[in-house]
Amino acid sequence: MKCMAVLSLKGSVGKTTPALYLGDVASAQGGRITVVDLGSGRSAYHWARHVSLP
């Protein structure tokens, strides 16, 4: 199992978009992906509520 992290000590610097993009690319190549968003704004969660996921 491979693990990838997109992180920064500062908030609101643009971590969610690259994390979701990397997950999408890995998924398109046949990977099984889990995105964990530990930020207080839960940006990935709110994004996922508005798209249809496979």
PAVOZA-168517 format. One record per atom (N, C-alpha, C, O): residue number from 1; x, y, z; atom name. Coordinates in steps of 0.2 Angstrom, whole numbers, plus 5000, padded with zeros to 4 digits. Last residue first. Layout:
<atom><num>NUM</num><u>X</u><v>Y</v><w>Z</w><atomo>CA</atomo></atom>
...
end
This chain:
<atom><num>54</num><u>4911</u><v>5039</v><w>4957</w><atomo>N</atomo></atom>
<atom><num>54</num><u>4910</u><v>5032</v><w>4955</w><atomo>CA</atomo></atom>
<atom><num>54</num><u>4909</u><v>5027</v><w>4961</w><atomo>C</atomo></atom>
<atom><num>54</num><u>4908</u><v>5021</v><w>4960</w><atomo>O</atomo></atom>
<atom><num>53</num><u>4901</u><v>5053</v><w>4962</w><atomo>N</atomo></atom>
<atom><num>53</num><u>4908</u><v>5049</v><w>4963</w><atomo>CA</atomo></atom>
<atom><num>53</num><u>4906</u><v>5042</v><w>4960</w><atomo>C</atomo></atom>
<atom><num>53</num><u>4900</u><v>5039</v><w>4961</w><atomo>O</atomo></atom>
<atom><num>52</num><u>4896</u><v>5068</v><w>4957</w><atomo>N</atomo></atom>
<atom><num>52</num><u>4894</u><v>5061</v><w>4957</w><atomo>CA</atomo></atom>
<atom><num>52</num><u>4900</u><v>5057</v><w>4957</w><atomo>C</atomo></atom>
<atom><num>52</num><u>4904</u><v>5058</v><w>4952</w><atomo>O</atomo></atom>
<atom><num>51</num><u>4896</u><v>5082</v><w>4969</w><atomo>N</atomo></atom>
<atom><num>51</num><u>4898</u><v>5078</v><w>4963</w><atomo>CA</atomo></atom>
<atom><num>51</num><u>4896</u><v>5071</v><w>4963</w><atomo>C</atomo></atom>
<atom><num>51</num><u>4895</u><v>5069</v><w>4968</w><atomo>O</atomo></atom>
<atom><num>50</num><u>4894</u><v>5087</v><w>4981</w><atomo>N</atomo></atom>
<atom><num>50</num><u>4891</u><v>5091</v><w>4975</w><atomo>CA</atomo></atom>
<atom><num>50</num><u>4893</u><v>5088</v><w>4969</w><atomo>C</atomo></atom>
<atom><num>50</num><u>4892</u><v>5091</v><w>4963</w><atomo>O</atomo></atom>
<atom><num>49</num><u>4901</u><v>5081</v><w>4991</w><atomo>N</atomo></atom>
<atom><num>49</num><u>4894</u><v>5081</v><w>4992</w><atomo>CA</atomo></atom>
<atom><num>49</num><u>4890</u><v>5084</v><w>4985</w><atomo>C</atomo></atom>
<atom><num>49</num><u>4884</u><v>5083</v><w>4984</w><atomo>O</atomo></atom>
<atom><num>48</num><u>4914</u><v>5084</v><w>4989</w><atomo>N</atomo></atom>
<atom><num>48</num><u>4912</u><v>5077</v><w>4987</w><atomo>CA</atomo></atom>
<atom><num>48</num><u>4904</u><v>5077</v><w>4987</w><atomo>C</atomo></atom>
<atom><num>48</num><u>4901</u><v>5073</v><w>4984</w><atomo>O</atomo></atom>
<atom><num>47</num><u>4916</u><v>5097</v><w>4994</w><atomo>N</atomo></atom>
<atom><num>47</num><u>4916</u><v>5096</v><w>4987</w><atomo>CA</atomo></atom>
<atom><num>47</num><u>4913</u><v>5089</v><w>4985</w><atomo>C</atomo></atom>
<atom><num>47</num><u>4909</u><v>5089</v><w>4980</w><atomo>O</atomo></atom>
<atom><num>46</num><u>4914</u><v>5094</v><w>5008</w><atomo>N</atomo></atom>
<atom><num>46</num><u>4909</u><v>5098</v><w>5005</w><atomo>CA</atomo></atom>
<atom><num>46</num><u>4910</u><v>5098</v><w>4997</w><atomo>C</atomo></atom>
<atom><num>46</num><u>4904</u><v>5098</v><w>4994</w><atomo>O</atomo></atom>
<atom><num>45</num><u>4926</u><v>5086</v><w>5009</w><atomo>N</atomo></atom>
<atom><num>45</num><u>4919</u><v>5083</v><w>5011</w><atomo>CA</atomo></atom>
<atom><num>45</num><u>4914</u><v>5087</v><w>5007</w><atomo>C</atomo></atom>
<atom><num>45</num><u>4909</u><v>5084</v><w>5004</w><atomo>O</atomo></atom>
<atom><num>44</num><u>4936</u><v>5095</v><w>5007</w><atomo>N</atomo></atom>
<atom><num>44</num><u>4935</u><v>5089</v><w>5002</w><atomo>CA</atomo></atom>
<atom><num>44</num><u>4928</u><v>5086</v><w>5003</w><atomo>C</atomo></atom>
<atom><num>44</num><u>4925</u><v>5083</v><w>4999</w><atomo>O</atomo></atom>
<atom><num>43</num><u>4935</u><v>5104</v><w>5017</w><atomo>N</atomo></atom>
<atom><num>43</num><u>4934</u><v>5106</v><w>5010</w><atomo>CA</atomo></atom>
<atom><num>43</num><u>4932</u><v>5100</v><w>5006</w><atomo>C</atomo></atom>
<atom><num>43</num><u>4928</u><v>5100</v><w>5001</w><atomo>O</atomo></atom>
<atom><num>42</num><u>4934</u><v>5106</v><w>5031</w><atomo>N</atomo></atom>
<atom><num>42</num><u>4932</u><v>5100</v><w>5028</w><atomo>CA</atomo></atom>
<atom><num>42</num><u>4930</u><v>5101</v><w>5021</w><atomo>C</atomo></atom>
<atom><num>42</num><u>4925</u><v>5099</v><w>5018</w><atomo>O</atomo></atom>
<atom><num>41</num><u>4939</u><v>5115</v><w>5040</w><atomo>N</atomo></atom>
<atom><num>41</num><u>4934</u><v>5117</v><w>5035</w><atomo>CA</atomo></atom>
<atom><num>41</num><u>4931</u><v>5112</v><w>5031</w><atomo>C</atomo></atom>
<atom><num>41</num><u>4926</u><v>5112</v><w>5028</w><atomo>O</atomo></atom>
<atom><num>40</num><u>4949</u><v>5109</v><w>5047</w><atomo>N</atomo></atom>
<atom><num>40</num><u>4943</u><v>5111</v><w>5051</w><atomo>CA</atomo></atom>
<atom><num>40</num><u>4937</u><v>5113</v><w>5046</w><atomo>C</atomo></atom>
<atom><num>40</num><u>4931</u><v>5113</v><w>5048</w><atomo>O</atomo></atom>
<atom><num>39</num><u>4956</u><v>5095</v><w>5039</w><atomo>N</atomo></atom>
<atom><num>39</num><u>4956</u><v>5102</v><w>5040</w><atomo>CA</atomo></atom>
<atom><num>39</num><u>4949</u><v>5104</v><w>5043</w><atomo>C</atomo></atom>
<atom><num>39</num><u>4944</u><v>5100</v><w>5043</w><atomo>O</atomo></atom>
<atom><num>38</num><u>4958</u><v>5082</v><w>5036</w><atomo>N</atomo></atom>
<atom><num>38</num><u>4958</u><v>5083</v><w>5043</w><atomo>CA</atomo></atom>
<atom><num>38</num><u>4957</u><v>5091</v><w>5044</w><atomo>C</atomo></atom>
<atom><num>38</num><u>4958</u><v>5093</v><w>5050</w><atomo>O</atomo></atom>
<atom><num>37</num><u>4952</u><v>5071</v><w>5024</w><atomo>N</atomo></atom>
<atom><num>37</num><u>4953</u><v>5079</v><w>5025</w><atomo>CA</atomo></atom>
<atom><num>37</num><u>4952</u><v>5080</v><w>5033</w><atomo>C</atomo></atom>
<atom><num>37</num><u>4947</u><v>5080</v><w>5035</w><atomo>O</atomo></atom>
<atom><num>36</num><u>4957</u><v>5058</v><w>5015</w><atomo>N</atomo></atom>
<atom><num>36</num><u>4955</u><v>5060</v><w>5022</w><atomo>CA</atomo></atom>
<atom><num>36</num><u>4957</u><v>5067</v><w>5023</w><atomo>C</atomo></atom>
<atom><num>36</num><u>4963</u><v>5069</v><w>5022</w><atomo>O</atomo></atom>
<atom><num>35</num><u>4952</u><v>5048</v><w>5002</w><atomo>N</atomo></atom>
<atom><num>35</num><u>4955</u><v>5055</v><w>5004</w><atomo>CA</atomo></atom>
<atom><num>35</num><u>4952</u><v>5056</v><w>5011</w><atomo>C</atomo></atom>
<atom><num>35</num><u>4946</u><v>5055</v><w>5012</w><atomo>O</atomo></atom>
<atom><num>34</num><u>4957</u><v>5033</v><w>4995</w><atomo>N</atomo></atom>
<atom><num>34</num><u>4954</u><v>5036</v><w>5001</w><atomo>CA</atomo></atom>
<atom><num>34</num><u>4957</u><v>5043</v><w>5002</w><atomo>C</atomo></atom>
<atom><num>34</num><u>4963</u><v>5043</v><w>5003</w><atomo>O</atomo></atom>
<atom><num>33</num><u>4957</u><v>5023</v><w>4981</w><atomo>N</atomo></atom>
<atom><num>33</num><u>4959</u><v>5029</v><w>4984</w><atomo>CA</atomo></atom>
<atom><num>33</num><u>4954</u><v>5031</v><w>4990</w><atomo>C</atomo></atom>
<atom><num>33</num><u>4948</u><v>5029</v><w>4990</w><atomo>O</atomo></atom>
<atom><num>32</num><u>4965</u><v>5011</v><w>4971</w><atomo>N</atomo></atom>
<atom><num>32</num><u>4959</u><v>5012</v><w>4976</w><atomo>CA</atomo></atom>
<atom><num>32</num><u>4961</u><v>5018</v><w>4980</w><atomo>C</atomo></atom>
<atom><num>32</num><u>4967</u><v>5018</v><w>4984</w><atomo>O</atomo></atom>
<atom><num>31</num><u>4970</u><v>5013</v><w>4954</w><atomo>N</atomo></atom>
<atom><num>31</num><u>4971</u><v>5013</v><w>4961</w><atomo>CA</atomo></atom>
<atom><num>31</num><u>4965</u><v>5014</v><w>4965</w><atomo>C</atomo></atom>
<atom><num>31</num><u>4960</u><v>5017</v><w>4963</w><atomo>O</atomo></atom>
<atom><num>30</num><u>4969</u><v>5015</v><w>4940</w><atomo>N</atomo></atom>
<atom><num>30</num><u>4967</u><v>5009</v><w>4943</w><atomo>CA</atomo></atom>
<atom><num>30</num><u>4968</u><v>5008</v><w>4951</w><atomo>C</atomo></atom>
<atom><num>30</num><u>4967</u><v>5003</v><w>4954</w><atomo>O</atomo></atom>
<atom><num>29</num><u>4971</u><v>5027</v><w>4935</w><atomo>N</atomo></atom>
<atom><num>29</num><u>4976</u><v>5022</v><w>4934</w><atomo>CA</atomo></atom>
<atom><num>29</num><u>4974</u><v>5016</v><w>4937</w><atomo>C</atomo></atom>
<atom><num>29</num><u>4979</u><v>5011</v><w>4937</w><atomo>O</atomo></atom>
<atom><num>28</num><u>4961</u><v>5035</v><w>4941</w><atomo>N</atomo></atom>
<atom><num>28</num><u>4960</u><v>5033</v><w>4934</w><atomo>CA</atomo></atom>
<atom><num>28</num><u>4965</u><v>5028</v><w>4932</w><atomo>C</atomo></atom>
<atom><num>28</num><u>4965</u><v>5025</v><w>4926</w><atomo>O</atomo></atom>
<atom><num>27</num><u>4966</u><v>5036</v><w>4954</w><atomo>N</atomo></atom>
<atom><num>27</num><u>4960</u><v>5032</v><w>4953</w><atomo>CA</atomo></atom>
<atom><num>27</num><u>4959</u><v>5030</v><w>4945</w><atomo>C</atomo></atom>
<atom><num>27</num><u>4958</u><v>5024</v><w>4944</w><atomo>O</atomo></atom>
<atom><num>26</num><u>4977</u><v>5045</v><w>4952</w><atomo>N</atomo></atom>
<atom><num>26</num><u>4978</u><v>5038</v><w>4954</w><atomo>CA</atomo></atom>
<atom><num>26</num><u>4972</u><v>5033</v><w>4953</w><atomo>C</atomo></atom>
<atom><num>26</num><u>4973</u><v>5027</v><w>4951</w><atomo>O</atomo></atom>
<atom><num>25</num><u>4969</u><v>5056</v><w>4948</w><atomo>N</atomo></atom>
<atom><num>25</num><u>4974</u><v>5053</v><w>4943</w><atomo>CA</atomo></atom>
<atom><num>25</num><u>4976</u><v>5046</v><w>4945</w><atomo>C</atomo></atom>
<atom><num>25</num><u>4976</u><v>5041</v><w>4941</w><atomo>O</atomo></atom>
<atom><num>24</num><u>4962</u><v>5058</v><w>4960</w><atomo>N</atomo></atom>
<atom><num>24</num><u>4958</u><v>5057</v><w>4953</w><atomo>CA</atomo></atom>
<atom><num>24</num><u>4963</u><v>5053</v><w>4948</w><atomo>C</atomo></atom>
<atom><num>24</num><u>4961</u><v>5049</v><w>4945</w><atomo>O</atomo></atom>
<atom><num>23</num><u>4972</u><v>5061</v><w>4969</w><atomo>N</atomo></atom>
<atom><num>23</num><u>4968</u><v>5055</v><w>4970</w><atomo>CA</atomo></atom>
<atom><num>23</num><u>4964</u><v>5053</v><w>4964</w><atomo>C</atomo></atom>
<atom><num>23</num><u>4963</u><v>5047</v><w>4962</w><atomo>O</atomo></atom>
<atom><num>22</num><u>4977</u><v>5073</v><w>4963</w><atomo>N</atomo></atom>
<atom><num>22</num><u>4981</u><v>5067</v><w>4964</w><atomo>CA</atomo></atom>
<atom><num>22</num><u>4977</u><v>5060</v><w>4965</w><atomo>C</atomo></atom>
<atom><num>22</num><u>4979</u><v>5055</v><w>4962</w><atomo>O</atomo></atom>
<atom><num>21</num><u>4965</u><v>5081</v><w>4965</w><atomo>N</atomo></atom>
<atom><num>21</num><u>4968</u><v>5079</v><w>4959</w><atomo>CA</atomo></atom>
<atom><num>21</num><u>4972</u><v>5073</v><w>4959</w><atomo>C</atomo></atom>
<atom><num>21</num><u>4972</u><v>5069</v><w>4954</w><atomo>O</atomo></atom>
<atom><num>20</num><u>4964</u><v>5081</v><w>4979</w><atomo>N</atomo></atom>
<atom><num>20</num><u>4959</u><v>5078</v><w>4975</w><atomo>CA</atomo></atom>
<atom><num>20</num><u>4961</u><v>5076</v><w>4968</w><atomo>C</atomo></atom>
<atom><num>20</num><u>4959</u><v>5071</v><w>4966</w><atomo>O</atomo></atom>
<atom><num>19</num><u>4976</u><v>5088</v><w>4982</w><atomo>N</atomo></atom>
<atom><num>19</num><u>4975</u><v>5081</v><w>4985</w><atomo>CA</atomo></atom>
<atom><num>19</num><u>4970</u><v>5077</v><w>4981</w><atomo>C</atomo></atom>
<atom><num>19</num><u>4970</u><v>5072</v><w>4979</w><atomo>O</atomo></atom>
<atom><num>18</num><u>4975</u><v>5100</v><w>4975</w><atomo>N</atomo></atom>
<atom><num>18</num><u>4980</u><v>5095</v><w>4973</w><atomo>CA</atomo></atom>
<atom><num>18</num><u>4979</u><v>5088</v><w>4976</w><atomo>C</atomo></atom>
<atom><num>18</num><u>4980</u><v>5083</v><w>4972</w><atomo>O</atomo></atom>
<atom><num>17</num><u>4963</u><v>5105</v><w>4983</w><atomo>N</atomo></atom>
<atom><num>17</num><u>4963</u><v>5104</v><w>4976</w><atomo>CA</atomo></atom>
<atom><num>17</num><u>4969</u><v>5099</v><w>4974</w><atomo>C</atomo></atom>
<atom><num>17</num><u>4967</u><v>5095</v><w>4970</w><atomo>O</atomo></atom>
<atom><num>16</num><u>4968</u><v>5105</v><w>4997</w><atomo>N</atomo></atom>
<atom><num>16</num><u>4963</u><v>5101</v><w>4995</w><atomo>CA</atomo></atom>
<atom><num>16</num><u>4963</u><v>5100</v><w>4987</w><atomo>C</atomo></atom>
<atom><num>16</num><u>4962</u><v>5094</v><w>4985</w><atomo>O</atomo></atom>
<atom><num>15</num><u>4978</u><v>5115</v><w>4999</w><atomo>N</atomo></atom>
<atom><num>15</num><u>4980</u><v>5108</v><w>4999</w><atomo>CA</atomo></atom>
<atom><num>15</num><u>4974</u><v>5103</v><w>4996</w><atomo>C</atomo></atom>
<atom><num>15</num><u>4976</u><v>5098</v><w>4994</w><atomo>O</atomo></atom>
<atom><num>14</num><u>4979</u><v>5130</v><w>5000</w><atomo>N</atomo></atom>
<atom><num>14</num><u>4978</u><v>5126</v><w>4993</w><atomo>CA</atomo></atom>
<atom><num>14</num><u>4980</u><v>5119</v><w>4994</w><atomo>C</atomo></atom>
<atom><num>14</num><u>4984</u><v>5116</v><w>4989</w><atomo>O</atomo></atom>
<atom><num>13</num><u>4980</u><v>5136</v><w>5011</w><atomo>N</atomo></atom>
<atom><num>13</num><u>4985</u><v>5137</v><w>5006</w><atomo>CA</atomo></atom>
<atom><num>13</num><u>4985</u><v>5133</v><w>5000</w><atomo>C</atomo></atom>
<atom><num>13</num><u>4989</u><v>5133</v><w>4996</w><atomo>O</atomo></atom>
<atom><num>12</num><u>4972</u><v>5136</v><w>5023</w><atomo>N</atomo></atom>
<atom><num>12</num><u>4970</u><v>5140</v><w>5017</w><atomo>CA</atomo></atom>
<atom><num>12</num><u>4976</u><v>5141</v><w>5013</w><atomo>C</atomo></atom>
<atom><num>12</num><u>4976</u><v>5147</v><w>5010</w><atomo>O</atomo></atom>
<atom><num>11</num><u>4985</u><v>5135</v><w>5037</w><atomo>N</atomo></atom>
<atom><num>11</num><u>4978</u><v>5134</v><w>5034</w><atomo>CA</atomo></atom>
<atom><num>11</num><u>4977</u><v>5138</v><w>5027</w><atomo>C</atomo></atom>
<atom><num>11</num><u>4980</u><v>5143</v><w>5026</w><atomo>O</atomo></atom>
<atom><num>10</num><u>5001</u><v>5129</v><w>5039</w><atomo>N</atomo></atom>
<atom><num>10</num><u>4997</u><v>5134</v><w>5038</w><atomo>CA</atomo></atom>
<atom><num>10</num><u>4990</u><v>5132</v><w>5034</w><atomo>C</atomo></atom>
<atom><num>10</num><u>4990</u><v>5128</v><w>5030</w><atomo>O</atomo></atom>
<atom><num>9</num><u>5008</u><v>5117</v><w>5038</w><atomo>N</atomo></atom>
<atom><num>9</num><u>5006</u><v>5119</v><w>5044</w><atomo>CA</atomo></atom>
<atom><num>9</num><u>5001</u><v>5125</v><w>5044</w><atomo>C</atomo></atom>
<atom><num>9</num><u>4998</u><v>5126</v><w>5049</w><atomo>O</atomo></atom>
<atom><num>8</num><u>5003</u><v>5105</v><w>5025</w><atomo>N</atomo></atom>
<atom><num>8</num><u>5006</u><v>5112</v><w>5027</w><atomo>CA</atomo></atom>
<atom><num>8</num><u>5004</u><v>5114</v><w>5034</w><atomo>C</atomo></atom>
<atom><num>8</num><u>4998</u><v>5112</v><w>5036</w><atomo>O</atomo></atom>
<atom><num>7</num><u>5002</u><v>5092</v><w>5014</w><atomo>N</atomo></atom>
<atom><num>7</num><u>5001</u><v>5095</v><w>5020</w><atomo>CA</atomo></atom>
<atom><num>7</num><u>5005</u><v>5101</v><w>5021</w><atomo>C</atomo></atom>
<atom><num>7</num><u>5009</u><v>5103</v><w>5017</w><atomo>O</atomo></atom>
<atom><num>6</num><u>4997</u><v>5077</v><w>5007</w><atomo>N</atomo></atom>
<atom><num>6</num><u>4997</u><v>5084</v><w>5005</w><atomo>CA</atomo></atom>
<atom><num>6</num><u>4996</u><v>5088</v><w>5011</w><atomo>C</atomo></atom>
<atom><num>6</num><u>4991</u><v>5088</v><w>5014</w><atomo>O</atomo></atom>
<atom><num>5</num><u>5003</u><v>5061</v><w>5006</w><atomo>N</atomo></atom>
<atom><num>5</num><u>5001</u><v>5066</v><w>5010</w><atomo>CA</atomo></atom>
<atom><num>5</num><u>5002</u><v>5073</v><w>5007</w><atomo>C</atomo></atom>
<atom><num>5</num><u>5007</u><v>5074</v><w>5004</w><atomo>O</atomo></atom>
<atom><num>4</num><u>5001</u><v>5044</v><w>5002</w><atomo>N</atomo></atom>
<atom><num>4</num><u>5003</u><v>5051</v><w>4999</w><atomo>CA</atomo></atom>
<atom><num>4</num><u>5000</u><v>5056</v><w>5004</w><atomo>C</atomo></atom>
<atom><num>4</num><u>4994</u><v>5055</v><w>5006</w><atomo>O</atomo></atom>
<atom><num>3</num><u>5006</u><v>5027</v><w>5002</w><atomo>N</atomo></atom>
<atom><num>3</num><u>5002</u><v>5033</v><w>5005</w><atomo>CA</atomo></atom>
<atom><num>3</num><u>5005</u><v>5039</v><w>5003</w><atomo>C</atomo></atom>
<atom><num>3</num><u>5011</u><v>5040</v><w>5002</w><atomo>O</atomo></atom>
<atom><num>2</num><u>5003</u><v>5011</v><w>4996</w><atomo>N</atomo></atom>
<atom><num>2</num><u>5007</u><v>5017</v><w>4995</w><atomo>CA</atomo></atom>
<atom><num>2</num><u>5002</u><v>5022</v><w>4999</w><atomo>C</atomo></atom>
<atom><num>2</num><u>4996</u><v>5022</v><w>4999</w><atomo>O</atomo></atom>
<atom><num>1</num><u>5004</u><v>4994</v><w>5000</w><atomo>N</atomo></atom>
<atom><num>1</num><u>5000</u><v>5000</v><w>5000</w><atomo>CA</atomo></atom>
<atom><num>1</num><u>5004</u><v>5006</v><w>5000</w><atomo>C</atomo></atom>
<atom><num>1</num><u>5009</u><v>5007</v><w>5004</w><atomo>O</atomo></atom>
end
